[in-house]
Amino acid sequence: MKHNKRHRIRLPFSTALPLLLIGCGWYAVVSQSQSLEQATIETYQKAQLEVVRSMARAARTYITRELELRPQAVHEIEQEVLDYFVKPTRIGTTGDAWIYSPNYVVFDESEDFPEEYQGKSIALIFALQRRHGAWHYEEMTQAVMQGREGVGWYVWQPDKAIESTPWWEPLTQDAGREIAAWSPVVVFPDTDREKIWVVGVSAMLPELMQMNGAYAQIQNSILTMSVMTIAVLLLMVLLRHSRVALETSESHYRAIVEDQMEMICRFRCDGTLTFVNQAYADTFGITPETLRRANVFDLIPRADLPKLLLQLANLSVAQPTYSSERRILTPDQQWRWQQWTDRAIFNHRGQVVEIQSVGRDITERKLYEAEIERLAFTDPLTGLANRRRLYDLGQASLRASATQPSPVALIYLDLDRFKPINDTLGHDAGDELLIQVAERLRACIREGDTLARLGGDEFAILLAASELNDAKRIAERILVALNQPFHLRGHAIQIGCSLGIATTIAATIAMTGSEMPFSELLTQADIAMYRAKSQGRGNYAVFDALMHAETLTRRQLETDLQHVIQQDQLRVYYQPIVSLTSYEILGFEAVVRWQHPRRGLLTPAEFLPVAEELGLNLPIERWVLRQACRQIARWQSRYSTGTHLLVSINLSAKHLAQPDMVDYLKTLLHETRISPANLMLEITEDVVIQHFETAIAVLTRLRQLGVQIGLDDFGTGYSSLSYLHRFPVDMLKIDRSFMQMISRPSRNSPKNGQMVRSIALLAESLGIPTIAEGIETLDQLTQLRALHCSYGQGYFFAEPLNQFAVEDFLKCYNHEKLRLRS
């Protein structure tokens, strides 16, 4: 036999409690209504009973007295009793009085009593009423027919009774009842008219409850309860909607969190995980449900755990969040980097109860950063440390040596003869050579030393905790290694190097005990390296106090050079250029001097190289050019022989490469009003060869302007003769080194003379005059005349003169010219 399973409706407590309270409220309203109804019935039945008793006594007394006075006026007395006692009887302002006898209706003028019932027998009326639906009527009818006193209730006309009851009748259950009380009275006693009247009063229960305010109380209770019920129901509906919205929001939030690419977890202070999303679980290759049973601290590497615990312990209301980077070891034994933001969740006392963390994988970024750092600190060609890395390591070594007395040494290395190889074989070949050099240098240093490429063909080696002798031994190994041939593209290439060594011991003495930056140590090693080059290359030099003094001098010179033009410290000196055949003055070479406020008059060799490194050579050259043009203009206007004077000015490669060079010179010639033919610009052979096409173009434009071009230091370049026929040159200047060769007595003197003769013959064949520099003796002058050199200059004729000395020279030169001719 199958049993039907009943499905029980289970309501959540949050829903059942309001419904229970509503039910209790309505039960109280019902109870109150029924209590008020019962109290009304009891109260008014008591009152009705007293009234009918009083009315019965009064009627009996009245009838007795009137019968004595008017024994024959029975009908009149009966009517008077009805008029005086029965009809006026009311309970308050409601109710009707009536008189029944055991056999018939004596009097009943109730509004709902049918007219046709008047005078009829009680039994007949009872039968009729039962037929019409009256109920609860039998008890009262039996009591009346028996002449007994009593109280009760009944419904006379059910249809009308239902219409007269209020809408909340189910609460009171009055159903239009009439309550009644009756009492028998013997009228006309001791007469043949003696009979029993049952005098009663009845009233509608709804009217009585309306009159005593019971209905008002019930109505207020119902209204109040209705409002409360509606409010609670609305609140339940709102709560339901809110719950649904919250569940929907939580569902959406959970879906969003679960689908997030970022990792999200939540854990208690002891590390117990309370929530993880799929992304976090995927990191460990397990499901979120399995991971929620784990402890987050077990997932952190033991070495990183103390730092994390310290960070979490510092979370507070003032600082509720903390960001950090962490490592984890994945199940496939791969280290991954993650960036986490931890946010503390507090209770009402401000104590941390949970921590919510949001993280993302930054392994790729870490790899990129590592690669960027490697590129930032590594030379891309050789893979060595670069200048920046060397600076960082060097500064760290200096700080360490300051606390622990251990000297630091630095070797600065520059390759010899690298530039010609780079220029002739190409930059790719030069790069291959640098890579081979780096490999040989690695083999020469010790473990722990730092080898760096500073740029170009310059290298540096940082030797931590090393004495000077250690640095010397490594320098000697490097000299031997780099002197061995390099095999490059089928060629055996021979190069060398020059090295400079600086140590913190010597450097600290030079710095007078003050803390030294690494850049200072590098500068000192660089100075020592240039000292090694000046001593013949292929060796090394150690920085000492003397070099430091020279360095201080150079730095002061650099500082003073910054304002040399503004403070009008430059001077232009002029050295005469003389014809070696007629001894006429061709012109002057303008050379610059610096009237230093402390060191006196400085030659160009003492400051121009420094000015070129500082980028000041261009403004200095232009200042000299302007001053010389102005001065030659003054001399041309002052002396009759000055109209043909030539001024020669040296021009550097930087000056020649200026885009506005020709335009600037054109403007200057216009301002000073000198002929372009009176100006000769001297450039060195190396400048033309290194910038051949650019130099040819600029020199051609200058020649078209009318300016003369002189090729200075001719014969010192390794390829000058092969390019000479293409140069737009007006004058060749034979370098002063040849003057020393022809004047030095030795077995090679005839050969030296032949070299000068070759240059002179070459120039003569090309139709280019020559100027011999550095003539200091009569013997040199005689040989140069014999070699058919065109012009000469040097101390034999005059040293470089200032403008005033030049004027004196021009005045007395005619006498000197006669002496030379003789």
C-alpha positions in Angstrom: 0.0 0.0 0.0 1.5 3.3 -1.1 1.6 6.2 1.2 1.3 9.7 -0.2 4.3 11.8 1.0 3.2 15.1 2.3 5.5 17.9 1.3 5.9 20.2 4.3 6.4 23.8 3.6 9.4 25.0 5.6 9.7 28.7 6.0 12.9 30.3 7.1 12.9 31.7 10.6 13.2 35.3 9.3 9.9 34.7 7.4 8.0 32.6 10.1 8.6 35.0 12.9 6.8 38.0 11.4 3.9 35.7 10.3 3.7 34.3 13.8 3.6 37.8 15.3 0.9 38.8 12.8 -1.1 35.7 13.8 -0.7 36.5 17.5 -1.9 40.0 16.9 -5.0 39.0 15.0 -5.7 36.4 17.7 -5.5 39.1 20.3 -7.9 41.2 18.2 -10.4 38.3 17.9 -10.1 37.6 21.6 -10.6 41.3 22.4 -13.7 41.4 20.2 -15.3 38.4 21.7 -14.5 39.6 25.2 -16.2 42.9 24.4 -19.2 41.1 23.0 -19.6 38.9 26.0 -19.2 41.8 28.4 -21.8 43.8 26.5 -24.2 40.9 26.6 -23.8 40.3 30.3 -23.9 44.0 31.1 -27.0 44.8 29.1 -28.9 41.6 30.1 -28.4 42.6 33.8 -29.7 46.0 33.0 -32.6 44.7 31.0 -33.6 42.4 33.8 -33.7 45.1 36.3 -35.7 47.3 33.9 -38.3 44.7 33.3 -38.5 43.9 36.9 -39.0 47.5 37.8 -41.5 47.9 34.9 -43.4 44.8 36.1 -43.6 46.0 39.7 -44.7 49.4 38.6 -47.3 48.0 36.2 -48.7 45.7 38.9 -48.9 48.5 41.4 -50.6 50.8 38.9 -53.2 48.2 37.8 -54.0 47.3 41.5 -54.5 50.9 42.4 -56.5 51.7 39.2 -58.8 48.7 39.6 -59.8 49.9 43.0 -60.7 53.2 41.5 -62.1 52.0 38.2 -63.0 48.4 38.4 -64.9 48.5 35.1 -62.2 50.2 33.1 -60.1 47.1 32.6 -59.4 47.8 28.9 -58.5 51.4 29.6 -56.2 50.4 32.4 -54.5 47.8 30.3 -54.0 50.4 27.5 -52.6 52.9 30.0 -50.1 50.3 31.3 -48.9 49.8 27.8 -48.7 53.5 27.2 -47.3 54.6 30.5 -45.0 51.7 31.3 -44.2 49.4 28.4 -43.8 51.7 25.4 -41.5 54.2 27.0 -39.1 51.5 28.3 -35.6 51.7 26.7 -32.2 50.6 27.6 -30.4 53.9 27.0 -31.5 55.0 23.6 -32.2 51.6 22.0 -34.3 48.5 22.5 -38.0 47.7 22.4 -40.4 46.6 25.2 -43.0 43.9 24.7 -45.6 41.9 26.6 -46.4 38.3 25.8 -48.8 36.1 27.5 -48.4 32.3 27.6 -51.0 32.0 24.9 -50.7 35.1 22.6 -48.8 38.2 21.9 -50.1 41.1 24.0 -48.0 43.8 22.7 -44.8 44.0 20.5 -44.1 47.1 18.5 -40.6 46.2 17.6 -39.6 47.5 14.2 -38.9 44.0 12.9 -42.1 42.4 14.4 -44.6 41.6 11.7 -48.0 43.3 12.1 -49.9 40.2 11.4 -48.4 38.5 14.4 -50.2 40.8 16.8 -52.7 38.8 18.9 -51.6 35.4 17.5 -50.7 32.5 19.8 -47.1 32.0 20.8 -47.1 28.5 19.5 -48.3 29.6 16.1 -45.7 32.4 16.0 -43.0 30.0 17.0 -43.9 27.7 14.2 -44.0 30.5 11.7 -40.7 31.8 12.8 -39.1 28.5 12.6 -40.4 28.2 9.1 -38.8 31.6 8.2 -35.4 30.7 9.6 -35.4 32.3 13.1 -33.1 30.5 15.4 -32.2 30.3 19.1 -35.8 31.3 19.7 -37.1 28.2 21.4 -35.7 28.8 24.9 -37.2 32.3 25.2 -40.6 31.1 23.8 -40.7 28.2 26.3 -39.9 30.5 29.2 -42.6 33.0 28.1 -45.2 30.2 27.7 -44.3 28.9 31.1 -44.2 32.4 32.7 -40.7 32.1 33.9 -38.2 35.0 34.3 -35.0 34.9 32.3 -32.5 36.3 29.8 -31.4 35.1 26.4 -30.6 36.0 22.9 -32.1 35.1 19.5 -32.1 36.0 15.9 -35.5 37.0 14.8 -34.9 37.6 11.0 -31.7 36.1 9.8 -31.5 37.9 6.5 -32.1 41.3 8.1 -29.8 40.3 10.9 -26.9 39.6 8.5 -27.4 43.0 6.8 -27.3 44.8 10.1 -24.0 43.2 11.3 -20.7 44.9 10.6 -18.1 43.5 8.2 -15.9 42.2 11.0 -18.8 40.0 12.3 -16.7 36.9 12.1 -14.5 38.3 14.8 -17.4 39.0 17.3 -19.8 36.3 16.0 -22.9 38.4 17.0 -24.5 37.7 13.7 -27.2 40.3 14.4 -28.3 38.9 17.6 -31.0 40.4 19.8 -30.5 40.1 23.6 -33.5 40.1 25.8 -34.6 39.9 29.5 -38.2 39.2 30.7 -40.1 38.9 33.9 -43.7 37.7 34.5 -46.3 39.8 36.2 -49.8 38.9 37.4 -52.3 41.5 36.2 -55.8 42.0 37.5 -55.3 39.6 40.3 -58.3 38.3 42.2 -60.5 39.1 39.3 -62.0 37.2 36.6 -59.6 39.0 34.3 -56.5 37.7 36.2 -53.8 36.7 33.9 -50.0 36.5 33.5 -48.0 38.9 31.4 -44.4 38.3 30.6 -42.9 41.8 30.3 -39.7 41.9 28.3 -37.1 44.2 26.7 -35.0 43.3 23.8 -32.3 45.2 21.9 -30.0 44.5 18.9 -26.5 43.5 20.1 -24.8 45.4 17.3 -26.6 48.6 18.4 -25.6 48.0 22.0 -22.0 47.5 21.1 -22.0 50.5 18.9 -23.5 52.5 21.7 -21.1 51.5 24.4 -18.0 52.0 22.1 -17.1 48.4 21.9 -17.3 48.5 18.1 -15.1 51.6 18.1 -12.5 49.7 20.1 -12.7 46.7 17.9 -12.5 48.9 14.8 -9.4 50.6 16.1 -7.8 47.3 16.9 -8.6 46.0 13.5 -7.3 49.1 11.8 -4.2 49.1 13.8 -3.6 45.5 13.3 -4.4 45.9 9.6 -1.8 48.6 9.3 0.7 46.6 11.1 -0.1 43.5 9.0 0.3 45.5 5.8 3.5 47.1 7.1 4.9 43.7 8.1 3.9 42.2 4.8 5.4 45.1 2.9 8.5 44.8 5.0 8.6 41.1 4.3 8.2 41.7 0.6 11.0 44.3 0.7 13.2 42.0 2.7 12.4 39.3 0.2 13.3 41.5 -2.7 16.4 42.7 -0.8 17.3 39.1 -0.1 16.8 38.1 -3.7 18.8 41.2 -4.8 21.5 40.4 -2.3 21.6 36.8 -3.5 21.7 37.9 -7.1 24.4 40.4 -6.2 26.4 37.8 -4.3 25.9 35.4 -7.2 27.2 38.1 -9.6 30.0 39.0 -7.3 31.0 35.4 -6.8 30.8 34.8 -10.6 33.0 37.9 -11.1 35.5 36.9 -8.4 35.6 33.3 -9.6 36.2 34.5 -13.2 38.8 37.1 -12.3 42.2 36.7 -13.9 43.6 38.1 -10.7 44.1 35.9 -7.7 41.8 36.5 -4.7 41.9 34.8 -1.3 40.7 35.5 2.2 42.3 34.1 5.3 42.2 34.4 9.1 45.0 35.7 11.2 46.2 32.1 11.8 46.5 31.6 8.0 43.3 29.5 7.6 41.9 30.1 4.1 38.2 31.0 4.1 37.9 31.8 0.4 39.9 31.4 -2.8 38.9 32.0 -6.4 39.7 29.7 -9.3 42.7 31.8 -10.5 44.4 31.4 -7.1 43.7 27.6 -7.1 45.0 27.2 -10.6 48.3 28.5 -9.5 48.7 25.4 -7.3 47.0 23.1 -9.7 44.2 22.1 -7.3 40.5 22.9 -6.9 39.3 25.8 -4.8 37.5 23.4 -2.4 40.7 21.6 -1.7 42.7 24.8 -1.3 40.2 26.2 1.2 41.3 23.5 3.7 44.9 24.7 3.5 46.9 27.3 5.4 48.1 30.2 3.4 51.4 30.3 5.4 52.2 26.8 4.2 52.1 28.1 0.6 54.8 30.7 1.2 58.5 29.7 1.0 60.0 29.4 4.5 62.6 32.0 3.8 60.0 34.6 2.9 57.5 33.8 5.7 59.1 36.0 8.5 58.9 39.1 6.3 55.3 38.4 5.4 54.3 37.8 9.0 55.9 41.1 10.0 54.0 42.9 7.2 50.7 41.4 8.3 51.4 42.2 11.9 51.8 45.9 11.0 48.3 46.1 9.5 46.1 48.5 11.5 43.2 50.9 11.2 45.6 53.6 10.4 47.3 51.5 7.8 44.8 48.9 6.6 46.5 47.9 3.4 49.9 46.7 2.4 51.4 45.8 -1.0 54.3 43.4 -1.5 55.9 41.1 -3.9 56.1 37.4 -3.1 57.5 34.2 -4.6 55.8 30.8 -4.7 56.9 27.4 -5.9 54.4 25.8 -8.2 53.8 22.1 -8.3 56.0 21.8 -11.4 58.9 23.3 -9.3 58.8 26.6 -11.1 59.3 29.9 -9.2 56.6 32.5 -9.9 56.6 36.1 -8.7 53.3 37.5 -7.5 52.3 41.0 -6.4 49.8 41.1 -3.6 47.7 43.8 -1.9 46.6 42.7 1.6 43.6 44.5 3.2 42.7 43.9 6.8 39.1 43.4 7.9 38.4 44.6 11.4 35.7 43.9 14.0 33.9 46.5 16.0 36.9 46.8 18.4 39.3 47.5 15.6 40.9 44.1 15.8 42.0 42.3 12.6 39.8 39.3 12.1 40.5 38.4 8.5 42.8 39.5 5.7 41.6 39.8 2.1 44.3 39.6 -0.5 44.3 40.4 -4.2 47.3 39.3 -6.3 48.5 39.0 -9.9 51.3 37.1 -11.5 54.2 39.4 -12.3 56.7 36.8 -13.4 56.9 38.1 -16.9 57.4 41.6 -15.6 60.1 40.4 -13.3 61.8 38.7 -16.3 61.5 41.9 -18.3 62.9 44.0 -15.4 65.8 41.6 -15.0 66.5 41.8 -18.8 66.2 45.6 -18.7 68.5 45.7 -15.7 70.9 43.4 -17.5 70.8 45.7 -20.6 71.2 48.8 -18.4 74.3 47.4 -16.7 75.8 45.4 -19.5 77.7 46.3 -22.6 75.6 44.9 -25.5 78.6 44.1 -27.7 81.0 42.3 -25.4 78.6 41.3 -22.6 80.9 43.0 -20.0 79.7 45.4 -17.4 79.1 48.9 -18.7 80.1 52.2 -17.2 77.0 52.5 -15.0 77.6 49.0 -13.5 81.2 49.8 -12.9 80.3 53.0 -11.1 77.8 51.2 -8.8 80.2 48.4 -8.0 83.1 50.8 -7.6 81.2 53.1 -5.2 80.2 50.1 -3.2 83.8 48.9 -3.0 84.9 52.3 -1.8 82.3 52.3 0.9 83.4 48.9 2.0 87.0 49.9 2.0 86.2 52.8 4.2 84.9 50.5 7.0 87.4 47.7 6.5 90.9 48.8 5.5 91.2 47.0 2.2 92.6 49.0 -0.8 90.8 49.1 -4.1 92.6 49.3 -7.4 91.4 50.4 -10.8 93.0 49.8 -14.2 92.0 52.0 -17.1 92.9 50.6 -20.5 92.8 52.1 -23.9 93.7 50.2 -27.1 96.5 51.6 -29.3 96.1 51.7 -33.1 92.4 50.7 -32.9 91.1 53.7 -34.9 93.0 53.0 -38.1 91.8 49.4 -38.1 88.3 50.5 -37.5 88.5 53.0 -40.3 90.2 50.7 -42.8 88.4 47.4 -42.2 85.1 48.8 -41.1 83.1 49.0 -37.9 82.0 45.4 -38.0 85.6 44.3 -38.0 86.2 46.7 -35.2 83.4 45.2 -33.2 84.8 41.7 -33.8 88.2 42.9 -32.6 86.7 44.4 -29.4 85.0 41.0 -28.7 88.3 39.2 -29.0 89.9 41.8 -26.8 87.2 41.3 -24.1 87.9 37.5 -24.2 91.6 38.0 -23.6 91.0 40.5 -20.8 88.7 38.0 -19.1 91.5 35.5 -19.1 93.9 38.0 -17.4 91.8 39.0 -14.4 91.0 37.1 -11.2 87.6 35.8 -10.0 85.9 38.6 -8.2 87.4 41.3 -10.3 85.1 43.4 -12.5 85.8 43.9 -16.2 83.9 46.7 -17.9 83.8 48.4 -21.3 83.5 52.1 -20.9 82.9 52.8 -24.6 84.8 52.7 -27.8 88.1 51.0 -27.2 88.3 51.9 -23.5 88.1 49.3 -20.8 88.4 49.3 -17.0 89.1 46.6 -14.4 88.0 47.1 -10.8 90.2 45.1 -8.4 88.6 44.8 -5.0 90.8 44.3 -2.0 94.0 44.5 -4.1 97.4 46.1 -3.4 99.3 48.0 -6.1 101.5 45.0 -6.8 98.4 43.0 -7.7 97.3 45.6 -10.1 100.8 45.8 -11.7 100.9 42.0 -12.2 97.5 42.0 -13.9 98.5 45.0 -16.0 101.7 43.1 -17.2 99.6 40.1 -18.1 97.3 42.3 -20.1 100.2 43.9 -22.0 101.5 40.5 -22.9 98.1 39.2 -23.9 97.1 42.2 -26.1 100.5 42.4 -27.8 99.8 39.0 -29.4 98.4 39.2 -32.9 94.6 39.1 -33.4 93.3 37.1 -36.3 90.5 39.1 -37.9 88.9 38.2 -41.3 92.0 36.5 -42.7 94.4 39.2 -41.3 96.8 39.1 -38.5 96.2 42.4 -36.6 98.8 43.8 -34.2 97.6 46.2 -31.6 98.6 47.2 -28.2 97.3 49.1 -25.2 98.1 51.7 -22.6 97.1 51.3 -19.0 96.6 53.6 -16.1 96.5 52.3 -12.5 95.0 54.2 -9.6 94.6 52.9 -6.0 92.6 54.2 -3.1 95.8 54.5 -1.1 97.4 57.0 -3.5 94.1 58.5 -4.3 93.2 59.2 -0.7 96.5 60.9 -0.1 95.8 63.0 -3.2 92.3 63.8 -1.8 93.8 64.9 1.6 91.8 62.3 3.5 88.4 63.3 2.3 85.8 60.7 1.1 86.4 60.1 -2.5 83.7 59.3 -5.1 84.4 56.5 -7.6 84.4 59.0 -10.5 87.5 60.5 -8.9 89.3 57.2 -8.9 88.3 56.6 -12.5 89.6 60.0 -13.5 92.9 59.4 -11.8 93.3 56.0 -13.6 92.4 57.8 -16.9 95.1 60.4 -16.2 97.6 57.7 -15.5 96.6 56.0 -18.8 97.3 59.2 -20.8 100.6 59.5 -19.0 101.5 56.0 -20.2 100.5 57.0 -23.8 102.7 60.0 -23.6 105.6 57.8 -22.5 105.5 55.8 -25.7 102.4 53.6 -25.5 102.5 49.8 -24.8 103.0 50.2 -21.1 101.3 51.3 -17.9 101.6 54.2 -15.5 100.6 54.5 -11.8 98.8 57.6 -10.6 100.7 59.5 -8.0 100.7 62.8 -6.2 102.5 64.6 -9.0 99.8 63.6 -11.4 97.2 64.8 -8.9 98.9 68.2 -8.8 98.7 68.3 -12.6 95.1 67.3 -12.4 94.3 70.1 -10.0 96.1 72.5 -12.3 94.1 71.2 -15.3 90.8 71.6 -13.4 91.7 75.1 -12.4 92.6 75.8 -16.0 89.2 74.4 -17.1 87.4 76.7 -14.7 89.4 79.7 -15.8 88.8 79.0 -19.4 85.0 79.3 -19.0 85.3 83.1 -18.8 88.5 83.8 -20.8 86.7 85.8 -23.6 84.3 87.7 -21.3 87.2 88.8 -19.1 89.3 89.9 -22.1 92.3 87.7 -21.2 93.1 86.5 -24.8 95.8 88.1 -26.9 96.6 87.7 -30.6 100.3 87.5 -31.5 101.6 87.7 -35.0 104.7 85.9 -36.4 106.0 87.3 -39.7 106.1 85.2 -42.9 109.0 86.1 -45.0 109.9 85.4 -48.7 113.1 83.4 -48.8 114.1 84.9 -52.1 113.4 88.7 -51.7 113.0 88.8 -47.9 109.8 90.7 -48.3 107.2 90.3 -45.7 104.3 88.2 -47.1 102.2 88.6 -44.0 101.7 87.2 -40.5 100.5 84.1 -38.9 98.0 85.0 -36.1 98.5 82.8 -32.9 96.6 83.2 -29.7 98.0 83.6 -26.3 96.2 83.6 -22.9 97.2 86.3 -20.5 96.4 84.3 -17.4 95.9 86.4 -14.3 98.1 84.1 -12.1 100.2 82.0 -14.5 101.2 84.7 -17.0 101.2 84.4 -20.8 100.3 80.9 -21.9 100.9 79.4 -25.3 98.2 77.6 -27.4 99.7 74.2 -26.5 99.0 74.9 -22.8 95.3 75.6 -23.1 93.8 74.9 -26.5 93.6 71.1 -26.1 91.7 71.7 -22.9 89.5 74.3 -24.5 88.7 71.8 -27.3 87.6 69.2 -24.8 85.4 71.7 -23.1 83.9 72.8 -26.5 85.4 76.3 -26.2 87.8 76.1 -29.1 85.1 77.4 -31.6 84.3 80.7 -29.8 88.1 81.2 -29.2 88.9 80.6 -32.9 86.2 83.0 -34.0 87.4 85.6 -31.6 90.9 85.3 -32.9 89.7 85.4 -36.5 87.7 88.6 -35.9 90.6 90.3 -34.0 93.1 89.4 -36.7 90.9 90.7 -39.5 90.4 93.9 -37.7 94.1 94.3 -37.0 95.2 93.6 -40.6 92.6 96.2 -41.7 94.2 98.8 -39.4 97.7 98.0 -40.7 96.6 98.2 -44.3 95.2 101.6 -43.7 98.2 102.8 -41.7 101.2 101.6 -43.7 101.7 102.0 -47.5 103.2 98.6 -47.7 100.4 97.1 -45.7 97.9 96.8 -48.5 99.4 93.4 -49.5 99.9 92.0 -46.1 98.5 88.5 -45.5 97.1 87.2 -42.2 97.2 83.4 -41.7 94.9 81.8 -39.1 94.6 78.2 -38.0 91.2 76.5 -38.5 90.1 73.4 -36.5 88.0 70.5 -37.8 85.1 71.7 -35.7 85.3 75.2 -37.1 85.5 73.8 -40.6 82.4 71.6 -40.0 80.2 74.5 -38.9 77.2 75.0 -41.3 77.5 78.8 -41.2 81.3 78.8 -41.6 81.3 80.4 -45.1 78.5 82.9 -44.3 80.1 83.9 -41.1 83.4 84.6 -42.9 81.7 86.5 -45.6 80.0 88.7 -43.1 83.3 89.3 -41.2 85.2 90.3 -44.3 82.4 92.7 -45.1 82.5 94.3 -41.7 86.3 94.6 -41.5 86.5 95.7 -45.2 89.6 93.6 -46.0 90.1 91.7 -49.2 89.5 87.9 -49.1 92.9 87.6 -50.8 94.5 89.0 -47.6 93.2 86.1 -45.5 94.6 82.6 -45.5 93.0 79.9 -43.4 95.3 77.0 -42.3 94.0 73.5 -41.9 96.0 70.4 -41.0 96.4 67.5 -43.3 94.6 65.1 -40.9 91.5 67.3 -40.7 91.1 67.1 -44.5 91.7 63.4 -44.7 89.3 62.5 -41.8 86.5 64.6 -43.2 87.5 64.5 -46.9 84.3 65.1 -48.8 83.0 67.8 -46.3 86.4 69.5 -46.2 86.6 69.6 -50.0 83.2 71.1 -50.3 83.8 73.8 -47.7 87.3 74.6 -49.0 86.0 75.0 -52.5 83.4 77.5 -51.4 86.1 79.4 -49.4 88.3 79.5 -52.6 85.3 80.8 -54.5 85.0 83.5 -51.9 88.6 84.6 -52.6 90.1 83.3 -49.4 93.4 81.5 -49.6 93.8 78.0 -48.2 97.0 76.8 -46.5 97.7 73.1 -45.7 99.5 73.0 -42.4 101.9 70.3 -41.1 102.3 68.9 -44.6 104.2 65.7 -44.9 103.2 64.3 -41.5 100.2 62.4 -42.7 100.5 58.8 -44.0 98.3 59.5 -47.1 98.8 63.2 -47.8 100.6 62.9 -51.1 97.9 60.7 -52.6 95.2 63.3 -51.9 97.1 66.5 -52.5 96.1 66.9 -56.2 92.4 67.1 -55.1 92.9 69.7 -52.4 92.0 73.3 -53.3 95.2 74.6 -51.7 97.1 77.9 -52.2 100.0 77.2 -49.8 101.8 74.2 -48.3 103.4 74.6 -44.8 106.3 72.3 -44.2 106.2 71.0 -40.6 108.8 72.3 -38.2 109.9 68.7 -37.4 111.7 68.7 -40.8 113.7 71.8 -39.8 115.1 69.9 -36.9 116.0 67.0 -39.3 117.9 69.1 -41.8 119.8 71.0 -39.0 120.8 67.9 -37.0 124.4 66.8 -38.1 124.4 63.1 -38.8 124.9 60.6 -41.5 121.2 60.9 -42.3 121.3 64.6 -43.0 121.4 64.2 -46.8 118.4 62.0 -46.6 116.6 64.5 -44.5 117.4 67.2 -47.0 116.0 65.1 -49.7 112.7 64.7 -47.9 112.3 68.5 -47.7 113.4 68.8 -51.4 110.8 66.2 -52.4 108.1 68.2 -50.7 109.3 71.4 -52.3 109.6 69.9 -55.8 106.1 68.3 -55.4 104.6 71.7 -54.5 106.5 73.4 -57.3 105.2 70.9 -59.8 101.7 71.6 -58.6 102.3 75.3 -58.7 101.8 75.6 -54.9 104.2 77.9 -52.9 105.6 76.5 -49.7 106.2 77.9 -46.2 108.8 76.4 -44.0 107.9 76.6 -40.3 110.4 76.8 -37.4 113.4 78.4 -39.0 115.8 79.2 -36.2 119.3 79.3 -37.7 121.1 80.7 -40.7 122.1 77.2 -41.7 118.4 76.2 -41.9 117.7 79.3 -44.0 120.5 78.5 -46.4 119.4 74.9 -46.9 115.8 75.9 -47.5 116.8 78.5 -50.0 118.9 75.9 -51.8 115.9 73.5 -51.7 113.8 76.3 -53.4 111.4 76.8 -50.5 109.2 79.8 -51.2 108.6 81.3 -47.7 109.7 80.8 -44.2 108.8 81.8 -40.6 110.5 81.2 -37.3 112.5 82.7 -34.5 115.3 83.5 -37.0 113.2 86.3 -38.4 111.0 87.1 -35.3 109.2 85.4 -32.5 105.4 85.9 -32.4 104.8 89.6 -31.6 102.0 91.6 -30.1 100.3 94.3 -32.3 102.6 97.0 -31.0 105.7 95.1 -31.5 104.6 94.3 -35.1 104.3 98.0 -35.8 107.9 98.5 -34.6 109.0 95.5 -36.6 107.4 96.9 -39.8 109.2 100.3 -39.2 112.7 98.8 -38.9 112.4 95.8 -41.2 113.8 97.5 -44.2 117.3 97.7 -42.5 117.0 94.1 -41.5 116.1 93.0 -45.0 119.3 94.6 -46.4 121.3 92.6 -43.8 119.7 89.4 -44.9 120.3 90.1 -48.5 123.9 90.8 -47.8 
